């Protein structure tokens, strides 16, 4: 049977103060009145029964996610006791699925991505599921043709596209994975034409990804076996809390995808945005004539250029004069003012806030 797994455990620190420990970025609705998590979920409902959609999230977010997706059975929202990167979330989901369905096909997506139009994603998922059903040893990823020399994304080199008799789209062989490149390397990738942006979306047999994990990370075997044995018993939570923490903290790309031999890719022919920071708002919110991006009900600006203003308080006026390359983010209890080129330091700022007793603002 086919299953979808939504990874929704990230905190979104680079979107603070909108994103908080108790309200992570995947449940923010400041863009179009719909959260990223619900948008992702809705894209999947035409392909998967509600009972076949799992959400992996941080233990602190489990009730928030259940409230956001009331259609899902409560036990389909699974809390990770500690952060163990994508390998932890994926290996736990695959372990649970194979306990009840050894032949499970598994699609993995992240809740914090914007993909448009949804039909392109849905067709690519259909193709990938059909492909892994006929090629059960393959691991499938999804790439996007780069539109500029992006240095903030990983790349995959995709070669030898062939037509698949059960797919609408061609399937590529993944020659290699490349980490975030410098500007010159990114420009070379763009010129060469064989490279796609790495979307972080995957499809495989749940049993196959577990086989590869056992091959490349043998230390996961015992913890996952213990968790599988006790899942949906009275010992489930105790065992999960004890053994999930023993899993290595590593991304699935580093753990498996860069080492595996039979990796294939489908191209996602759609607009793709990873909402990771305030400057990424420029990818889907139109700038004014002076290059400003504004997500606020009430604002006034004089002689301002290339600024980002965000407010989630409809009755609060944000006013600015003579600013350039500045981010202003207003909430009920925090106002952030930051140079646009310094937003990568927000995590550093949060550490200072916590150190000085400001935990309630996090």
N, C-alpha and C positions, 0 to 999 in steps of 0.2 A: 504494500500500500504506500501511497505518497504522503509525505508529511512536510510541513514548513516549520522552521525554527527561526524565531525572531530574537536577535541578540539586543537586549535593551538594558544593559547594565552600566553604561557609561554615565559619568557625572556631569560632563560638559562644563568643566571648570573655566574654559576660555570664553564661555558665555555668561559668566558671573557678572553682575548680581541677578540677572534673570534666572539663571539656572542655579539651584541650591541643592544641598544635600537631601532635602526632603521634597524637592521638585526638580528633578533632572531635566536636561534639555529635551528628551524624547516626549515629555508630557507638557511642554510649553505650547501655547496656542497663539503666540503674538504675531504670527505671520499671516494666516488666512482663516483664523477661527477654528482651525483643526490641528490637533497635535501631530507631530511627526510619527508617533507610534500608531495612532489611529489611521493615518494616511497609509502607512506601510501595511497594516492589517487589512484595510479595505482592498488594496491591490491583490491580496491573496484569496479573498473570500470566493471569487469566481472559480478558483482552481482547487481549493481545499475545503473539506468539511471543517466546521469550527472545531470539532473534536480532534482534528489532525493538525492543529496549529499550536505549537508550544512557544512560550515566551520565557527566555532565560534572563533573569534580572538580579540585581543586587538585593540582598536581604532587606535593606532599608527601604526599597521601593516596591515591595511586593503588593502591598495594599493599594498603593497609587495605581499600579498597573492593572490590578483587578478592577478597580473603579473605572479606569479608562476603557477597559475591554470587558464589559459585563457579559457579553455573549459567550465568552470562553468559560468552560468548566474551570472552577477555581484551582483544581490540581494541575491544569495545563500551564499555569504560571508558576515557574520553578525558581526558587530563591537560591542563589549562590552564597554560601556563608561568608566567603572571603573572595577577593578579586584574584582570579587566576588567568586573566587575559582570554583570548578567544579559544585557545586550546582547552582550557578548563570548561568553558561553556559548551563547546562543541562535543567534547568527549563525554560530558555528563548527559547531554541530550541524546547522543548516539547510544549510550549505555542503557538509558531508560527505554528508548524505542526498541532496541534489539531484545530486551527482556520480554516484550509483549508481541513483537513482530520481527522475527529474525531476517525477513526479506525487505525491511523498510527502506524506501528511497527517501532521501533527506535533502531539502533545500534550505540553505542557511543565508539569512539576510540580516542587515543591521537596521535598527529602527531610526537612525539619525540621518538617513540619506533621502534626498528628494529625487525621484525618477519620473520623468514625464516625456512622452505619454505612457500611461501604465500598460497599454496594449503591447508595446515593444518588450517590456519586462516579462509580461505574461507569456508571450510567444516564446521568448528565450527560455523561460522556465519549462514550458511544455516540451521544447526540443531537448533540453538537458535531461529531463526525466525519461523521455523516450530513449535517449542515447544510453544512459546508464543502465536501463533495463536490459538492453541488448549487449552492453559492454560493462558488466558488473565490476570489473577490476579498475575501471577508469575513475579518475577524479576530475571533476569539471569545475572550471572557474569562468568568470565573465569579465570581458574587457570592454573598454570604450575607446574609440578612436580619439586621440588627443587633439584638441583644438588650439592649444598653445603650449609653449615649453614650460609646463608646470613643474616646479621644483619641490612641491609639497606632497606629491603623490608617488607611490610606487608604480613601476611599469612591469608589464609582461611582454616578452618577445614571442609573437605568435606567427607560425609559419605553416606552409603546406595546407591551405584550406581545401577541404574536400566536401562534396555534397553527401549528406547522410540520407539514406532512403526513408528514415522515419522522422526526419526533421525538415522544417521549412528553411532554416538557416544553415549555412556551411559550418563545419566544425574545424577548428584549428588545432595544431599541435603546439603546446607551449614549450618553447626552446629553453627559456630561462626567466627567472624573476630578477628584477633590478630594484634596489632600494632607491629612496628619494635621491635624485641626481642633482649635480650642480647645474648652473644655467647652461653652460656650454654642452654638457652631456645631454641635457633635456632637448636642446635644440638639434643635436645630432640624431636623437631618437625620432624627433618629429620629421626630420629630413629623410631618414632611412625608410620610414613608413611601415616597418614590421612591428612597431611597438604600440601597445595599448595601455591606457591607464588601468591599474589593478583596482577593480571595484570592491573586492572583499566579499563577493557573493559566490556561493558554491553550491554544487549538487553532487551527490554520491550515494552509494549504498551505505547505510549506517554501519553495517558490518565491515565494509571495506575501509572506511576511515579509521575504525578501531584497529583493524589489522595493521594499517600503516603506522598508527600511533604506537602500537606494541612493538613494531619493528624499530622505529626511530627513537622512541622514548619508553624503554622497557620499565622504567620506574613507575609508570602509571598502571601497570597490570594489577598489582595487589589492591591499591585504593579503589579502582573501578570495579573490581570483582566483589569487594566488600559492599560497595554501594549498591551494585546490582542485586546481590543476594538479599539485602534488607529493604529494597525499595518496595513501598506499599505494604510494609509490615509496621508493627508498633515500634520497631527499632530504627525506622527510616531516618528521622531527623537526627538522632544521636549519631548514627553511623555517618550520615552526610557531613555533619559538623566536624567529626573527627578526621575523616579520610579525604574529603575534598581539599582540605588545606595541605595535604601531602602531594597534590598534583603540582607539577612544575609550572611556574608563571612564565608563559611564553606564547607568542602568537602562533596561529596555525600555519602561517606562511613559513616562519622560521622552523617550526617543529616538523612539518610534513611537506608542504607544497614545493619548497625549494629543493627537497631531496628526492621526492618521488619521481618515477620514470614515466608513468603513463598519465600525464596531465593534459587535458584538453581544454579548449576554450570556445565559448560562443561570444559573438560581438553583441553588445547592447546598443541598438541604434536609437538612443534616446538622450535627452538632456539629463545630466547627472550632477547633483550638487551634494557635497558632503558638508553639512552645516556644522563646521567645527569652530568657527570664530566669527567675530562681528564683521570682518572685512569680506567674509563669504556672502553676506547679504547682498553684495553688489551683483551676485550671479542671478538673482531672481527678483530684485526690487529696483525699479527704474530710478536712475539718478535724476536730480533736477538739472537745470541749465548750468549750475555751478559745481556739479559733481557731488552734491550732497545726497546722502541716503537717509530718509526719515521714516521711522515707524512710530508715530505719535499722533494723538488726536489734536493736541494744542501745541503749537510751536511758533516762534518768530526768529528769523535769522537776518542779520545785517552783515554784508561783506564777508560771508563765510564760504569757504571752498573745501571740497573733498572731505567733508565731515560725515560722521555717522551719529544720528540722534535716535535714541530708542526710549520710549516711556510706556509702561503698562498701566499708567494711571490716567484715565480719560479726563479728569478734571484738573490736571496739573499742567501748567504752562512751562515749557522749556524755552528759554530765550538765550540767544548767543550773538555775540558781536565780534567780528574780526578774527574768527578762528579758522585754522587751516590744518587738515590732517589730524583731527581730534575726534575721539569717541566720547559721547556723553550718554550714559545709560541711567535712567531714573526708575526706582521702584519705591514702594511705600516706606522702606527703612534704609535704603542705601542709594547713594548717587556715585557713579564711577565717572571720573574724568581721566582720559588717557590719550597719549599720543597714538595715532593709528599704527605707527611702526613699532610700538612697544606692547601691543596686546598679548604677545607671546609670554610676557612677564606676569600675567594675571595670576598664574599658579604660584609664583614667587610672592606676590602680594597677599594671597590667601594664607600662605604660611605665616607671614608677618601678622596678619589680623588675628589668626588663631593664637599665636605666641603672646599677643598683647591682650588676650582675654575676650576677643570678639567672636567666639564660637557661634553665638546666636545669629550672626550675620552670614554664616556660611551655609 
